[in-house]
Amino acid sequence: MDLMETLKNRRSVRKYTDQKITDEALEQILSAGMLTPSGKGLKPWQAVVIRDPETLSALVSCRQGGAKMLQTATCAIAVFSDKDKTDTYIEDSSLFMGYMHLMASSLGIGSVWLQIRLRPSDQEGVSSEDFVRDLLSVPENMMPEAILVMGYPESTPEPNPAPEFPSSLVHYEKW
Ligand SMILES: Cc1cc2nc3c(=O)[nH]c(=O)nc-3n(C[C@H](O)[C@H](O)[C@H](O)COP(=O)(O)O)c2cc1C
């Protein structure tokens, strides 16, 4: 698909069928992530791929009130970033997430960004970050950013309205 078409059609998808994502599709999604630019090219991100239904089910409690999209997800990619490697680790891992989200969409796979950084989990007094770190045995220096929750869409949402120009959000030459 042409890039603009992919951008126009991309939506967050939170309910999935039970069709499994193939190894090939998963590799394409991860490869897209690995093609992201990063500050000084340091690539501080690492990912944990989760397909085990038991772990996906346990992850539901990673957010207060429950991350319901994980109830039907067939795969999730948890994204972490090495804070000791670079001061742009948050920006870098956000782009990593964004590229994978777009690649998934271009393959007809639904996905949604599940925020982990700065969120509370469903366990009293436990942050989402600590919950995920503990469940997935993540080392201390790796900062949990977000989880890309994925599966084949139960239904396909309409594309977002196309941006209009001139836009009040864009300034030319000065604010
Ligand atoms: C930084 C960021 C954090 C997000 N966190 C969540 C989240 O925790 N849970 C969720 O359901 N969606 C989350 N989203 C998805 C947004 O809600 C979604 O992108 C937005 O509502 C626009 O809808 P669309 O993606 O379908 O265009 C997040 C998106 C971004 C970029």
The ligand as an SDF file (V2000), in Angstrom:
LIG
                    3D

 31 33  0  0  0  0  0  0  0  0999 V2000
    0.9770    8.0230   23.1590 C   0  0  0  0  0  0  0  0  0  0  0  0
   -0.3050    7.2640   22.9530 C   0  0  0  0  0  0  0  0  0  0  0  0
   -0.8870    6.6350   24.0330 C   0  0  0  0  0  0  0  0  0  0  0  0
   -2.0600    5.9070   23.8500 C   0  0  0  0  0  0  0  0  0  0  0  0
   -2.5530    5.1990   24.9000 N   0  0  0  0  0  0  0  0  0  0  0  0
   -3.6510    4.4310   24.7170 C   0  0  0  0  0  0  0  0  0  0  0  0
   -4.1110    3.5830   25.7640 C   0  0  0  0  0  0  0  0  0  0  0  0
   -3.4960    3.4680   26.8080 O   0  0  0  0  0  0  0  0  0  0  0  0
   -5.2550    2.8830   25.5430 N   0  0  0  0  0  0  0  0  0  0  0  0
   -5.9430    2.9320   24.3530 C   0  0  0  0  0  0  0  0  0  0  0  0
   -6.9780    2.2740   24.2250 O   0  0  0  0  0  0  0  0  0  0  0  0
   -5.4970    3.7130   23.3250 N   0  0  0  0  0  0  0  0  0  0  0  0
   -4.3770    4.4410   23.4690 C   0  0  0  0  0  0  0  0  0  0  0  0
   -3.8770    5.1810   22.4350 N   0  0  0  0  0  0  0  0  0  0  0  0
   -4.6070    5.2010   21.1540 C   0  0  0  0  0  0  0  0  0  0  0  0
   -5.3710    6.5220   21.0090 C   0  0  0  0  0  0  0  0  0  0  0  0
   -6.4550    6.5270   21.9100 O   0  0  0  0  0  0  0  0  0  0  0  0
   -5.8330    6.6730   19.5470 C   0  0  0  0  0  0  0  0  0  0  0  0
   -4.7100    6.7090   18.7060 O   0  0  0  0  0  0  0  0  0  0  0  0
   -6.6590    7.9450   19.3660 C   0  0  0  0  0  0  0  0  0  0  0  0
   -7.8600    7.8800   20.0930 O   0  0  0  0  0  0  0  0  0  0  0  0
   -7.0060    8.2190   17.8970 C   0  0  0  0  0  0  0  0  0  0  0  0
   -7.7120    7.1360   17.3410 O   0  0  0  0  0  0  0  0  0  0  0  0
   -7.1430    6.3690   16.0540 P   0  0  0  0  0  0  0  0  0  0  0  0
   -5.7970    5.7850   16.4470 O   0  0  0  0  0  0  0  0  0  0  0  0
   -8.1370    5.3030   15.7440 O   0  0  0  0  0  0  0  0  0  0  0  0
   -6.9660    7.3690   14.9590 O   0  0  0  0  0  0  0  0  0  0  0  0
   -2.6930    5.8780   22.5850 C   0  0  0  0  0  0  0  0  0  0  0  0
   -2.0980    6.5170   21.4960 C   0  0  0  0  0  0  0  0  0  0  0  0
   -0.9090    7.1770   21.6680 C   0  0  0  0  0  0  0  0  0  0  0  0
   -0.2470    7.8010   20.4690 C   0  0  0  0  0  0  0  0  0  0  0  0
  1  2  1  0
  2  3  1  0
  2 30  2  0
  3  4  2  0
  4  5  1  0
  4 28  1  0
  5  6  2  0
  6  7  1  0
  6 13  1  0
  7  8  2  0
  7  9  1  0
  9 10  1  0
 10 11  2  0
 10 12  1  0
 12 13  2  0
 13 14  1  0
 14 15  1  0
 14 28  1  0
 15 16  1  0
 16 17  1  0
 16 18  1  0
 18 19  1  0
 18 20  1  0
 20 21  1  0
 20 22  1  0
 22 23  1  0
 23 24  1  0
 24 25  2  0
 24 26  1  0
 24 27  1  0
 28 29  2  0
 29 30  1  0
 30 31  1  0
M  END
$$$$
